[in-house]
Amino acid sequence: MFTILAGAVLFLLLAAGIIAYQNSRILAEQKTEASRPHTGKRMYSVYNQSFTPETELPAAVPLFQFTAGEGGAEAVRALCRVAAGTGEMALSEAQHYMLGILRQAALQGGLLKVAAFADNAVYTGEKELIQALEAAAREEAEHADHRQQDRSDG
């Protein structure tokens, strides 16, 4: 009789632990979803202008920008968050687009200056986007240095 009662208590404790674990996992997923922008909404645009940390534009919040080239032939691209539905791209599209033009600018040569506005990131995805773009910029700068060395050696 005691073993049956102990088995029942053990089963109930195990079931309660599984339910608590599932509940905490669901709550964590909901929190993550709430912090993420809706991917269907177009909230990002790329501007051909330079932003500074002090720049306040309510219509466009800069997240990442880079300047490619030297002297008078500099090209600036700034990825900004805009009001939902007014941008040209969703977050994933914006990341792919910026990676593409960043790599293209690095291949064309010249100096590559990067500015990240991590303080402006509101969503978890934006913070990850900024980190990914910074890493890609460092990688492209290293590749550009190697190409420059190869040209000078040859």
C-alpha positions as CSV (number, residue, x, y, z in Angstrom):
1,M,0.0,0.0,0.0
2,F,2.8,2.4,0.9
3,T,4.6,1.7,-2.4
4,I,1.4,2.5,-4.4
5,L,1.0,5.7,-2.5
6,A,4.6,6.7,-3.0
7,G,4.4,5.9,-6.7
8,A,1.3,8.0,-7.0
9,V,2.9,11.0,-5.3
10,L,6.1,10.6,-7.4
11,F,3.9,10.5,-10.6
12,L,2.1,13.6,-9.5
13,L,5.3,15.4,-8.8
14,L,6.8,14.4,-12.1
15,A,3.6,15.5,-13.9
16,A,3.7,18.9,-12.1
17,G,7.4,19.4,-13.0
18,I,6.7,18.7,-16.7
19,I,3.7,21.1,-16.7
20,A,5.8,23.8,-15.0
21,Y,8.6,23.3,-17.5
22,Q,6.2,23.5,-20.5
23,N,4.5,26.6,-19.0
24,S,7.9,28.5,-18.5
25,R,8.9,27.5,-22.1
26,I,5.6,28.9,-23.5
27,L,6.0,32.1,-21.5
28,A,9.6,32.6,-22.8
29,E,8.4,32.1,-26.4
30,Q,5.6,34.7,-25.9
31,K,8.1,37.2,-24.5
32,T,10.4,36.6,-27.4
33,E,7.5,37.0,-29.9
34,A,6.4,40.2,-28.2
35,S,9.9,41.8,-28.5
36,R,10.1,40.9,-32.2
37,P,8.6,43.1,-34.9
38,H,6.0,41.5,-37.0
39,T,7.9,40.1,-40.0
40,G,5.1,40.9,-42.4
41,K,5.3,44.6,-41.7
42,R,7.8,46.6,-43.7
43,M,9.6,48.7,-41.1
44,Y,13.0,49.3,-42.5
45,S,14.5,51.5,-45.2
46,V,17.9,52.4,-46.5
47,Y,18.8,56.0,-46.8
48,N,21.7,57.6,-48.8
49,Q,22.6,60.0,-46.0
50,S,24.8,60.1,-43.0
51,F,23.4,60.0,-39.5
52,T,25.1,60.8,-36.2
53,P,24.2,59.5,-32.7
54,E,22.8,62.9,-32.0
55,T,20.6,62.9,-35.1
56,E,16.9,62.8,-34.2
57,L,14.5,62.0,-37.0
58,P,11.2,60.7,-35.7
59,A,10.5,59.3,-39.2
60,A,13.7,57.3,-39.4
61,V,15.7,55.8,-36.6
62,P,19.2,54.8,-37.7
63,L,20.5,51.4,-36.8
64,F,23.6,50.8,-38.9
65,Q,25.4,52.8,-41.5
66,F,28.6,52.6,-43.6
67,T,30.6,54.9,-45.7
68,A,32.5,53.4,-48.6
69,G,35.1,55.1,-50.8
70,E,37.5,57.9,-50.2
71,G,37.5,61.7,-50.7
72,G,34.7,63.0,-52.9
73,A,33.6,59.6,-54.1
74,E,32.2,58.5,-50.8
75,A,28.9,56.6,-50.7
76,V,26.8,56.4,-47.5
77,R,24.1,53.9,-46.8
78,A,22.1,53.9,-43.6
79,L,19.6,51.3,-42.5
80,C,16.8,52.8,-40.5
81,R,13.7,51.7,-38.7
82,V,10.6,53.6,-39.9
83,A,7.0,53.4,-39.0
84,A,5.4,50.0,-39.6
85,G,4.1,49.7,-43.1
86,T,6.0,52.7,-44.5
87,G,9.4,51.0,-45.1
88,E,10.5,49.0,-48.1
89,M,11.7,45.9,-46.3
90,A,11.1,43.6,-43.4
91,L,13.9,42.9,-41.0
92,S,15.4,39.8,-42.7
93,E,15.2,41.5,-46.1
94,A,17.0,44.6,-44.7
95,Q,19.8,42.4,-43.3
96,H,20.3,40.6,-46.7
97,Y,20.2,43.9,-48.6
98,M,22.7,45.6,-46.3
99,L,25.0,42.6,-46.4
100,G,24.9,42.6,-50.2
101,I,25.7,46.3,-50.6
102,L,28.3,46.2,-47.9
103,R,30.1,43.3,-49.7
104,Q,29.8,45.1,-53.0
105,A,31.2,48.3,-51.6
106,A,34.1,46.4,-50.1
107,L,34.9,44.7,-53.4
108,Q,35.1,48.0,-55.1
109,G,37.9,49.0,-52.7
110,G,38.5,52.1,-50.8
111,L,38.0,52.9,-47.1
112,L,35.0,51.4,-45.3
113,K,33.8,53.3,-42.3
114,V,31.1,51.7,-40.1
115,A,28.8,53.3,-37.5
116,A,26.4,51.1,-35.5
117,F,23.6,52.6,-33.4
118,A,23.0,49.8,-31.0
119,D,21.3,52.2,-28.5
120,N,18.5,52.7,-31.1
121,A,17.7,49.0,-31.3
122,V,14.4,48.2,-29.7
123,Y,13.8,44.6,-30.8
124,T,15.9,41.6,-30.2
125,G,16.1,41.0,-33.9
126,E,17.5,44.5,-34.5
127,K,20.3,43.9,-32.0
128,E,21.2,40.7,-33.8
129,L,21.0,42.5,-37.1
130,I,23.5,45.2,-35.9
131,Q,25.9,42.5,-34.6
132,A,25.7,40.6,-37.9
133,L,26.4,43.7,-40.0
134,E,29.3,44.7,-37.7
135,A,30.8,41.3,-38.1
136,A,30.4,41.3,-41.8
137,A,32.0,44.7,-42.0
138,R,35.0,43.5,-40.1
139,E,35.3,40.5,-42.3
140,E,35.0,42.5,-45.5
141,A,37.6,45.0,-44.2
142,E,40.0,42.1,-43.5
143,H,39.4,40.7,-47.0
144,A,40.0,44.2,-48.5
145,D,43.3,44.4,-46.6
146,H,44.4,41.0,-48.0
147,R,43.4,42.1,-51.5
148,Q,45.4,45.3,-51.1
149,Q,48.5,43.4,-49.9
150,D,48.2,41.0,-52.8
151,R,48.1,43.9,-55.3
152,S,51.1,45.6,-53.7
153,D,53.1,42.3,-53.6
154,G,52.3,41.5,-57.3
